[in-house]
């Protein structure tokens, strides 16, 4: 019944639930814009049907995401009032820009896009969905500007015990956001792409609207390949940036208790004992940590024990080592999920490029259906590593998590709201899944069942019911 821990659990649960919808909205918006662009350029009705069908899923996801996002921001004033009081003059500015500009941009043009299919010219209607895609991306940018300040505070001064912004340009050019933003956005594109490929693979296996979903698969697998490789490349740069700006987080993600030898090996797996501050059984790859940290096979990485002593001198007595097991394993789950997605995207693109998609075995399609979950797992693991690895700080080096909670909110109140929100989110999740399944089952043809000639290579009879 610790109020700090309960507040952290509540924020984590609402954030993880909200983070289902954010990357999916960003990724689907891009794919829909690409599909409608192909419709305008090629003039083929199938691309219009693709934009409309995937647009239905986008709208459902967007609606639920808005609800969860509003609750997310309310928590700053309710559970984290001392944090908001300390950093509100800095943190509030990018969130206000996100709400007043980016969110209104995407929501306004989304409404025009929904009702403008037969009322606007093709090019003007296409512009609307691209503005929606731009708006969703900019919403993420401004939120990540705020988050990046928590990771690496810049552009502020302390006045009367509060952080006040004195350089807005420094906020939006923060080195943290310049890496965090493309990493997050590319991960969002990957999330949308693998949802589309997974659903398309499922419908192709079911022998329903094969050509329609084959085209959807091709568009999405190309986006999935480019974005998944991009995530890995930017993630590598982001890890190197952490070595300089948040070395404790980097050391915790490697369970590195003492400064490594030169060159430093990378620990693949380990049994970690935080109490004794040591690792048991480990499997290491020589030289690799040095390469990941400095892009060369030499260089030592500072350990947590040495950083703890350094931080005690700089910030005063305290425990500055984050939860090591959580940071270590969340990083590996993220990397493993991303690696599998890259391999699947490469193989899927190979099949498309060699025109072998129709001859592939069912096992690959089944794997692609299951792979829908991997981007969400990677997103969650990445967020957990980013936030848990920063502990005990809310604003790194300035303000601790323990000092950030609302002093007048009791543990009982937090527990009650945690249970209430969890139940509400469970209901929302059930509704979301029901609506998604309903749209997917209905397919792109709203006129009912009909029999058409099958282009499905798995269908030996040559005909199927869709």
N, C-alpha and C positions, 0 to 999 in steps of 0.2 A: 504493500500500500504506500510505497514511496511516491510522492507527487511528481518528482522529476522523472522517474522511470515510467510511470503511467502516462505522463504527458508525451514522453518520447515514443512509447508504444502506440498511443493514439495518433500522433503525427505520422509515424511510419506506416500504420495501417491505412490511413486515409490517402497518404501519398502514393503508396504502392497500388492502391485501387485506382486512383486518378491517373496513374502513369500507365495504365492499360490503354486509356483512350487518347491521351495526348500524342504519342508517337504514331498510333494508328490513324488518327485524323490527318496528321501531317503527311504520312506516307500515301494514304488513299487519295488525298487531294491532288498530289502530284500525278499519280497514275491516271486519275480521271481526266486531268487536264491534258495529259499526253494522248489518251484515247480520243478525246474530243478533237484535239488538234489533228489526229489522223483522219477523223471523220471530215473535218473541214478541208483538209488537203486532198484526200483521196475521194471524198464524196460517197463512200460506201456506208450503207445503213447499219452494217454490223458494228461499226465503231461507235455509232450513235447509241445503239442498244447496249454496248459495253459500258459507255459512260453513264447511261441511265441506271443500269443494273447495279454497278459498283457504287454509284451515287446513292442508291437506297441504303446500302450498308453504311456509307459515310454519314448520312443524315442521322441514322439511329445512333451511331457511335458519338457523333458530335453533340446530340441532345443530352445524352447521359454524361458526357464529359463536362459539359457546362455546369450541370448540377453539382458534380463532385468538385469542380474547380472553385466554385463559390464557397463551399464549405472549407476548402483548403485554406483560402485566404483569411476567413473569419478566425481561424485558430490563432493567427498571430496576435490578434487583439484579446482573445479570450484566454488561451492557455499560456501565451508567451508575451505577456504585457510588458515585463521588464526588458525583454529583448527588443520589443517594438519601441519602447521608450528610449532605449539607448541608441538604436540604429535607424529609427524610423525616418529621419531626415535624409538618409542616404538610400535605404532599402525601399522606401515608399515611392521614390521618383520613377525608377524603371517599371515598377508594378503599375503605377498610374498611367504611364505611357502605353503599357501593354493593354490595359483595359480601355482607355479612351481612344487609342488610335488603331492598334493591330486587331483587337477583338472586334471592334465596331466595323472595321474594314472587312474582315472575313464574314461576319454575320450579315452585314448589309448586302454584300454581293452574293452571298450564298442564297439569300432570299430571292434576289433578282434571277439567279441561275435556276432556281427551282421552278419559278413561275414564268420564266422567259423563253422556254423552249420554242414555242410557236409564235411568240410575240416579238422577238428580237431577231436581227439578222444573225447569220451563222458566226460571223467574225466578232460581232459585239457580244454575243452569248459566250463565245469562247474566251473573250477577254475577262468575263465575269469569273469563270472558274479559275483562270490563272491568277486573278486578284485574290480569290479565296485561298489558293495555294500559297501565294505570297504572304497573305495575312496570317495564316497558321504558322508559317515559318518565322515571321517577325514576332509573333506572340512568344514563341519559344526563345527567340533572341533576347527579348527584354526580361523574361523570367530568368534566363541564364546569366544576364548581366547582374541581377540581384544575387543569384546564387554564387557567382564568381567573386563578388565582394566578400561573401562569407568565407570563401576559400583563400582569397588573397586580397585583403582590404587595401584599396587605393583611393585617391581622390577625396580625401576627407581630412578633417582636423577635429581634435577633441576640445569641446567648449562646454564648460559647466558640467562635466561628467557625461557628456553625450557626444556621439559622433555626428558631425555635420558636414555635408558635402561642400567642397570648395572647388571641385574640378570635375564637371560632368563628362568632359572628353576623356579624362583618365578612366572613368568607369567603363565607358563603352569600348575603350581600346586596351582594357586590362588583358595582359597576356593569358590569363586563365580563361577568359571568355573567348578569346581568339582561337583557342584549341577546343574548349568544351563545347562551343556552339556547333562547329562542323561535325564533331564526333557524335553529338546528340542528334543532329538533323540527319546525318547519313544513317544512323541507327534507326531513325523513324522511317526513312525511305525503305530501308531493309524490312522493317516490320510490316509496312503496307504491302510490299512486294511478295513476301512469303505468305501473307494471308491470301492474296489473290492466287498465287501458284498452288497453295494447298487446297483451296476450295475448287479451283479449276481441275486439279488432279482428281479430286473426289468425284466431281461431276463427269469427268472423262471415264473414270473407272465404272461409274454407274450407267455409262452409255447414254447420257442425256446432253443434248445440244453440244455435241462433240466439237464441231468446228468453231462455235462461239467461244467455248472455254479453251480451246487450243490457242486461239488468237490472244485471249487474255493471258494465258500462261506465257506465251512468247514475249509479250510486252513486259510482264512482271519479272520474268527471269532475267531479262537484260538489266532492268533497274536493280534487281536483287544482286546481280553479280557486281555491278559498278559500285553500289553502295556498300556491300559487305567488304570488298577489298579496301574501299575508302575508309571505312570504320577502323580497320586494322592499321592502316598507315597513319591516320591521325591519332589513334590510340597509342601508337609507338611514340610519337612526338609528345603526346600528353604525359606519358610515363617519364620521359626525359625531363619534362618541365617540372614534374613533381619532385624529382631528385633535388632540384634547386630551391623550390619554393615551399614544399611540404615534405621534407626528408623523412619525418617520422611516419607519415602515411605510407611512403614508399617502403620503408624498412618493415613496417607492420604487414604490408601486403606480401612481403617475402619471408616473414617470420625470422627476420635477421636481428638477433639479440645483440651481437657484438660486431664491430666493424669487420668487414670481410677482408679476405686476402686479396692481393692484386695479381692476376685477374680474379674477379668474383664469379663463383658458380651460381646458377639459377636453381632454386629448390622447386622441383616439380610437385612433390607431395611430402608431407611431414606430419608427425605426431607432435603436437605442441602442448607444452605445460606452462601456462602463464604464471602459475604460482612460483615455480622454480626458475622461471625465465630461461627455459632451455627447450630444445627439441629432442625428441627421441629418434625413432627411425625416420630417415630422410632418404630421398632419391634426388640427386643433383646432376645437372649438366654443366660441365666445366666451361668457363669463359662467358657463358650466355648472359648472366646478369650484368656484367660489364658492358657487353654489346647493347643490351636493352637500355642501359642507363646512359651510355656515351657514344653509341654507334662505333665502337672500337673494342677490340678484345683485350683491353687493359683498363685499369682504374678500379679503385676500391669504393665500396658503398658503406656509408656510416651506419652503425647499428643503433638499435633502440636504447640500449644502456648508456651509450655515449651521448646520445641526443637527450636522454632524460637528465643527465647531469648538466648538460648545456642549458636546457630549458629551466632547470631549477635556479641556475645562476641568473638567467634572464628574466624569468617571470615570477620567481619565488617558489617556496615549497609547494609540492603537489605531485600528483601522478599524471604524467603527460603521455603515457603509453595507452593507445586505444585498445579496444577489444581485439586481440591479435587473431584469434581463431576465425572470427567473423570476417575480418578484413582479408585475411589470407585466403580463405575458401571462396568468398564472394568474387574475388579477383580471378581465381582459377575457373569458377563456374562461368563467368563472363567470357573469358578467353576460350574455354572449351566450346561453349555454345557458338561463339562467333566463328571459330575454326570449322566446325561442322557445317555451318551455313555457307561459308565460302566454298567448301568442297562440293556441297549440293548444288550451289549456283553454277559452279564451273562445269559440273557434269551435265546439268540441265541445259546450259548454254551450248555445250558440245553437241548434245542431241539435236538442239534446234538448228545449229549451224550446219550439221551434217545431214539435216533433214531426216533424222532417225527417231524423232519424237513419237511418231505413230507406230514405230516398230519396237519401241522399248518394252521391257517386261513390266508387269504390274507391280513388282516389288518397289521400283523407283517411285511410282505414283503413290503407293501407300506410305513410303517414307516422307514424301513431300506433304502429305496430309498431316502426319505427325509433326513435321517440322514447323507447322504454324506456331507451336508453343515456344520454339527456341528463341526467337527475337524477344519475346516478352520476358523469358527467363534471363536472357542476357541484359536487357534493360534494367530489370529489378536488381540483378547482381551488381551491375555497374553503379546504380544509385546507392545501394547499400555500402559498397566499398568507398564511394566518394564521401558519404556522410558519416559513416561509422569511423572511417579512418581519420577524420578530422577531430574526433573527440579527444579531450574534454571541452572543445571550443564550439560555440556557435559561430563566432567571428574569430578566425584564427589569430591567436596572439593578443586579442583584445578583450573578449567577453566569453565567459564560460557558460556551458549548458546549465549548470546548477544555478547560476545567477540569472538565468533568462526566463524562468517560469513566472506565472502570475502568483503573487504572494497570498492573495485572498481566495484562491480556488482550492478547495479541499480535495483530498485524495478520493473521497467518496463521490464527489461531483464529477471528477474526471472519469472514474470507473463507470458511473452511470451513463455518462455521455459516450464513453468508449463502447459499451455494450449496445446502446441505442443506435449509434452510427453503424456499428458492425451489422446489426439486424437490418437496418435500412439499406446498406450496401449489398447485403445478401439478396434482398428483394429486387434491387436494381439489377444485380447480376443475372438473376433468373429471368427477369423481363428482357434484358438485353439478349441473352442466349436464345430465348423463345422467338424474339423478333428476327434475329439473324437466321435461325434455322428456317423460319417461315419464308423469308425472302429467298434463301438459297434453294429450298425445295421447290418454290414456285418457278424459279429460273427466270430467264430473260423474256419468256413469252407469257404474257398475262391473259391470253385469249383462251387458256385451257389446254387440255391434252390434245395432241394431234400426232399422227403417224407420219414420219418423214424418212427419206432415204438416209441411211446411216453411213457416216464416213469414219466410224469407229473401227479401228483395226482389230479390237478385241471382240467385235460382234460378228460372229461367223455366219449369222443368218442374213445380214445385210440390211435389216430394218430394226427399228426400236421405237418404243413409245417414250415421248418426252413431254 
